[in-house]
Amino acid sequence: MFVDAVGANVLVFAVGQVFAWLFLRTGRFWVGAGATILLWVSIDWWLVQRYLLATPPEGQQLAVWLLQITAVAVTLSYVWAIVRRRLAAPQRPARFRSALAELLQGKSKQAEASFAGLVWSDPWDASAWIGRGDSFRRLGVLGKARGCYRRAIGVDTKKEFADLVAHRLKLLQASKPEKSAAKKPAAVAAGPTPAAAPVARKQKRARKAASGN
């Protein structure tokens, strides 16, 4: 049974760990970290069952399946991302210019969709992540804009866009809706003050005396 193929399963683990490390190295932290955690949990679980608990082969299958599925998934994910990147590379400059033109023309929704296509083709395209973040910021979707800027920071391993992203994050901070001002107390209706009443009565008596009434 496949649970007895110790050498093969260890090799599968090693291959999966290599591609998980490649994700970590290229700035896609959560993909690499998640795959690494699953790989180590599954192989430890399997080895403990096999050598310490003497679990029967059928009881080891779940751990081995988790190990193999994780290793295959992370490997195929990385290879497929590289394939997409290379296939899209010739059209990338024109697609980026088109997306940027849409953003500058105020077509934020179209620009967001165009930048989304670019980052799908190349998940390591830091400038496209920034452009997508700008689109979300102009649409008022600040949470997603912040997520895009953070993805740009992650994949920008050479820190070429560090100042630009820092500027964008400051713009996000400035875009937060200000707290509404406290309500002012309602204005009191205008009218004669109590102190003015005696003066008004005196003036009225003086007018009556002058008229002879």
LINJO-V59575 format. One record per residue. N is the residue number from 0. RES is the residue in three letters. PSI is psi in radians with two decimals (999 if undefined). NEAR is the number of other ideal C-beta (glycine too) atoms within 10 Angstrom. D_CENTER is the distance of its C-alpha to the mean C-alpha in whole Angstrom. Layout:
# LINJO-V59575
n->N res->RES psi->PSI near->NEAR d_center->D_CENTER
n->N res->RES psi->PSI near->NEAR d_center->D_CENTER
This chain:
# LINJO-V59575
n->0 res->MET psi->2.76 near->9 d_center->44
n->1 res->PHE psi->-0.39 near->13 d_center->40
n->2 res->VAL psi->-0.31 near->20 d_center->40
n->3 res->ASP psi->-0.14 near->11 d_center->43
n->4 res->ALA psi->1.32 near->12 d_center->41
n->5 res->VAL psi->-0.85 near->12 d_center->40
n->6 res->GLY psi->-0.74 near->7 d_center->40
n->7 res->ALA psi->-0.72 near->11 d_center->38
n->8 res->ASN psi->-0.62 near->23 d_center->36
n->9 res->VAL psi->-0.67 near->14 d_center->35
n->10 res->LEU psi->-0.73 near->12 d_center->35
n->11 res->VAL psi->-0.76 near->21 d_center->32
n->12 res->PHE psi->-0.79 near->19 d_center->30
n->13 res->ALA psi->-0.75 near->12 d_center->31
n->14 res->VAL psi->-0.80 near->15 d_center->30
n->15 res->GLY psi->-0.67 near->25 d_center->26
n->16 res->GLN psi->-0.62 near->19 d_center->26
n->17 res->VAL psi->-0.80 near->13 d_center->26
n->18 res->PHE psi->-0.55 near->22 d_center->24
n->19 res->ALA psi->-0.70 near->27 d_center->21
n->20 res->TRP psi->-0.64 near->14 d_center->22
n->21 res->LEU psi->-0.68 near->17 d_center->22
n->22 res->PHE psi->-0.78 near->22 d_center->18
n->23 res->LEU psi->-0.75 near->16 d_center->18
n->24 res->ARG psi->-0.56 near->11 d_center->20
n->25 res->THR psi->0.20 near->17 d_center->18
n->26 res->GLY psi->-0.03 near->19 d_center->15
n->27 res->ARG psi->1.30 near->20 d_center->13
n->28 res->PHE psi->-0.87 near->15 d_center->13
n->29 res->TRP psi->-0.57 near->11 d_center->12
n->30 res->VAL psi->-0.85 near->20 d_center->14
n->31 res->GLY psi->-0.74 near->21 d_center->17
n->32 res->ALA psi->-0.75 near->13 d_center->17
n->33 res->GLY psi->-0.77 near->14 d_center->17
n->34 res->ALA psi->-0.71 near->24 d_center->20
n->35 res->THR psi->-0.78 near->18 d_center->22
n->36 res->ILE psi->-0.82 near->12 d_center->22
n->37 res->LEU psi->-0.69 near->19 d_center->23
n->38 res->LEU psi->-0.81 near->23 d_center->26
n->39 res->TRP psi->-0.69 near->15 d_center->27
n->40 res->VAL psi->-0.79 near->14 d_center->27
n->41 res->SER psi->-0.73 near->23 d_center->29
n->42 res->ILE psi->-0.64 near->23 d_center->32
n->43 res->ASP psi->-0.76 near->12 d_center->32
n->44 res->TRP psi->-0.81 near->17 d_center->33
n->45 res->TRP psi->-0.80 near->24 d_center->35
n->46 res->LEU psi->-0.65 near->16 d_center->37
n->47 res->VAL psi->-0.77 near->13 d_center->38
n->48 res->GLN psi->-0.70 near->20 d_center->39
n->49 res->ARG psi->-0.79 near->19 d_center->41
n->50 res->TYR psi->-0.40 near->10 d_center->43
n->51 res->LEU psi->-0.73 near->8 d_center->43
n->52 res->LEU psi->-0.18 near->11 d_center->43
n->53 res->ALA psi->0.78 near->8 d_center->45
n->54 res->THR psi->2.43 near->17 d_center->43
n->55 res->PRO psi->2.72 near->10 d_center->44
n->56 res->PRO psi->-0.70 near->13 d_center->43
n->57 res->GLU psi->-0.43 near->9 d_center->42
n->58 res->GLY psi->-0.24 near->13 d_center->40
n->59 res->GLN psi->-0.14 near->22 d_center->38
n->60 res->GLN psi->-0.68 near->16 d_center->36
n->61 res->LEU psi->-0.77 near->14 d_center->33
n->62 res->ALA psi->-0.72 near->22 d_center->32
n->63 res->VAL psi->-0.70 near->23 d_center->33
n->64 res->TRP psi->-0.76 near->14 d_center->31
n->65 res->LEU psi->-0.73 near->17 d_center->28
n->66 res->LEU psi->-0.87 near->24 d_center->29
n->67 res->GLN psi->-0.75 near->17 d_center->30
n->68 res->ILE psi->-0.73 near->13 d_center->27
n->69 res->THR psi->-0.79 near->25 d_center->24
n->70 res->ALA psi->-0.77 near->26 d_center->26
n->71 res->VAL psi->-0.72 near->14 d_center->27
n->72 res->ALA psi->-0.80 near->14 d_center->23
n->73 res->VAL psi->-0.60 near->26 d_center->22
n->74 res->THR psi->-0.86 near->18 d_center->24
n->75 res->LEU psi->-0.63 near->11 d_center->24
n->76 res->SER psi->-0.77 near->17 d_center->20
n->77 res->TYR psi->-0.79 near->20 d_center->21
n->78 res->VAL psi->-0.73 near->11 d_center->24
n->79 res->TRP psi->-0.66 near->10 d_center->23
n->80 res->ALA psi->-0.71 near->20 d_center->20
n->81 res->ILE psi->-0.70 near->14 d_center->22
n->82 res->VAL psi->-0.82 near->10 d_center->25
n->83 res->ARG psi->-0.73 near->14 d_center->22
n->84 res->ARG psi->-0.78 near->15 d_center->21
n->85 res->ARG psi->-0.65 near->11 d_center->25
n->86 res->LEU psi->-0.59 near->11 d_center->26
n->87 res->ALA psi->-0.20 near->16 d_center->24
n->88 res->ALA psi->-0.76 near->11 d_center->25
n->89 res->PRO psi->-0.59 near->8 d_center->28
n->90 res->GLN psi->-0.09 near->12 d_center->26
n->91 res->ARG psi->-0.83 near->15 d_center->23
n->92 res->PRO psi->-0.78 near->9 d_center->24
n->93 res->ALA psi->-0.72 near->9 d_center->26
n->94 res->ARG psi->-0.67 near->16 d_center->23
n->95 res->PHE psi->-0.74 near->17 d_center->21
n->96 res->ARG psi->-0.72 near->10 d_center->23
n->97 res->SER psi->-0.76 near->15 d_center->23
n->98 res->ALA psi->-0.71 near->24 d_center->20
n->99 res->LEU psi->-0.67 near->17 d_center->20
n->100 res->ALA psi->-0.72 near->13 d_center->23
n->101 res->GLU psi->-0.69 near->20 d_center->22
n->102 res->LEU psi->-0.77 near->20 d_center->19
n->103 res->LEU psi->-0.46 near->10 d_center->22
n->104 res->GLN psi->0.03 near->10 d_center->24
n->105 res->GLY psi->0.14 near->9 d_center->22
n->106 res->LYS psi->1.24 near->16 d_center->21
n->107 res->SER psi->-0.69 near->18 d_center->17
n->108 res->LYS psi->-0.78 near->11 d_center->17
n->109 res->GLN psi->-0.69 near->16 d_center->19
n->110 res->ALA psi->-0.72 near->25 d_center->17
n->111 res->GLU psi->-0.74 near->25 d_center->14
n->112 res->ALA psi->-0.68 near->14 d_center->16
n->113 res->SER psi->-0.76 near->22 d_center->17
n->114 res->PHE psi->-0.58 near->28 d_center->14
n->115 res->ALA psi->-0.70 near->16 d_center->13
n->116 res->GLY psi->-0.64 near->14 d_center->16
n->117 res->LEU psi->-0.75 near->22 d_center->16
n->118 res->VAL psi->-0.39 near->20 d_center->13
n->119 res->TRP psi->-0.71 near->13 d_center->15
n->120 res->SER psi->-0.62 near->19 d_center->18
n->121 res->ASP psi->1.66 near->20 d_center->17
n->122 res->PRO psi->-0.21 near->22 d_center->14
n->123 res->TRP psi->0.22 near->18 d_center->15
n->124 res->ASP psi->1.64 near->23 d_center->15
n->125 res->ALA psi->-0.72 near->25 d_center->14
n->126 res->SER psi->-0.58 near->17 d_center->15
n->127 res->ALA psi->-0.63 near->28 d_center->14
n->128 res->TRP psi->-0.68 near->27 d_center->10
n->129 res->ILE psi->-0.76 near->22 d_center->11
n->130 res->GLY psi->-0.70 near->25 d_center->13
n->131 res->ARG psi->-0.68 near->29 d_center->11
n->132 res->GLY psi->-0.70 near->28 d_center->9
n->133 res->ASP psi->-0.68 near->22 d_center->12
n->134 res->SER psi->-0.82 near->26 d_center->13
n->135 res->PHE psi->-0.67 near->23 d_center->10
n->136 res->ARG psi->-0.71 near->20 d_center->12
n->137 res->ARG psi->-0.44 near->17 d_center->15
n->138 res->LEU psi->-0.13 near->14 d_center->15
n->139 res->GLY psi->0.15 near->10 d_center->14
n->140 res->VAL psi->1.39 near->16 d_center->10
n->141 res->LEU psi->-0.59 near->16 d_center->9
n->142 res->GLY psi->-0.79 near->9 d_center->6
n->143 res->LYS psi->-0.61 near->15 d_center->5
n->144 res->ALA psi->-0.76 near->25 d_center->6
n->145 res->ARG psi->-0.69 near->17 d_center->5
n->146 res->GLY psi->-0.71 near->15 d_center->2
n->147 res->CYS psi->-0.73 near->27 d_center->5
n->148 res->TYR psi->-0.65 near->27 d_center->7
n->149 res->ARG psi->-0.63 near->14 d_center->7
n->150 res->ARG psi->-0.67 near->25 d_center->7
n->151 res->ALA psi->-0.73 near->25 d_center->10
n->152 res->ILE psi->-0.73 near->19 d_center->11
n->153 res->GLY psi->-0.81 near->17 d_center->11
n->154 res->VAL psi->-0.20 near->20 d_center->13
n->155 res->ASP psi->1.24 near->20 d_center->15
n->156 res->THR psi->-0.41 near->12 d_center->18
n->157 res->LYS psi->-0.01 near->9 d_center->21
n->158 res->LYS psi->0.67 near->10 d_center->19
n->159 res->GLU psi->-0.44 near->10 d_center->20
n->160 res->PHE psi->0.35 near->19 d_center->17
n->161 res->ALA psi->-0.80 near->13 d_center->17
n->162 res->ASP psi->-0.69 near->9 d_center->19
n->163 res->LEU psi->-0.77 near->15 d_center->17
n->164 res->VAL psi->-0.67 near->21 d_center->13
n->165 res->ALA psi->-0.70 near->11 d_center->15
n->166 res->HIS psi->-0.73 near->12 d_center->17
n->167 res->ARG psi->-0.68 near->20 d_center->13
n->168 res->LEU psi->-0.59 near->16 d_center->12
n->169 res->LYS psi->-0.67 near->10 d_center->16
n->170 res->LEU psi->-0.67 near->13 d_center->16
n->171 res->LEU psi->-0.74 near->17 d_center->13
n->172 res->GLN psi->-0.68 near->10 d_center->15
n->173 res->ALA psi->-0.37 near->7 d_center->18
n->174 res->SER psi->-0.13 near->12 d_center->16
n->175 res->LYS psi->2.36 near->8 d_center->16
n->176 res->PRO psi->2.30 near->7 d_center->19
n->177 res->GLU psi->2.66 near->5 d_center->22
n->178 res->LYS psi->2.40 near->6 d_center->24
n->179 res->SER psi->2.46 near->6 d_center->27
n->180 res->ALA psi->2.63 near->6 d_center->30
n->181 res->ALA psi->2.50 near->6 d_center->32
n->182 res->LYS psi->2.36 near->6 d_center->35
n->183 res->LYS psi->2.58 near->6 d_center->38
n->184 res->PRO psi->2.54 near->6 d_center->41
n->185 res->ALA psi->2.43 near->6 d_center->43
n->186 res->ALA psi->2.44 near->6 d_center->46
n->187 res->VAL psi->2.34 near->6 d_center->50
n->188 res->ALA psi->2.38 near->5 d_center->52
n->189 res->ALA psi->2.57 near->6 d_center->54
n->190 res->GLY psi->3.01 near->7 d_center->58
n->191 res->PRO psi->2.40 near->9 d_center->61
n->192 res->THR psi->2.72 near->7 d_center->61
n->193 res->PRO psi->-0.58 near->7 d_center->63
n->194 res->ALA psi->-0.42 near->7 d_center->65
n->195 res->ALA psi->-0.25 near->10 d_center->66
n->196 res->ALA psi->-0.86 near->10 d_center->67
n->197 res->PRO psi->-0.65 near->9 d_center->71
n->198 res->VAL psi->-0.72 near->10 d_center->71
n->199 res->ALA psi->-0.67 near->9 d_center->71
n->200 res->ARG psi->-0.70 near->10 d_center->73
n->201 res->LYS psi->-0.74 near->10 d_center->76
n->202 res->GLN psi->-0.66 near->9 d_center->75
n->203 res->LYS psi->-0.74 near->9 d_center->76
n->204 res->ARG psi->-0.64 near->9 d_center->79
n->205 res->ALA psi->-0.66 near->10 d_center->80
n->206 res->ARG psi->-0.69 near->10 d_center->80
n->207 res->LYS psi->-0.73 near->9 d_center->82
n->208 res->ALA psi->-0.67 near->8 d_center->85
n->209 res->ALA psi->-0.51 near->8 d_center->85
n->210 res->SER psi->-0.13 near->7 d_center->85
n->211 res->GLY psi->0.13 near->5 d_center->88
n->212 res->ASN psi->999 near->6 d_center->87
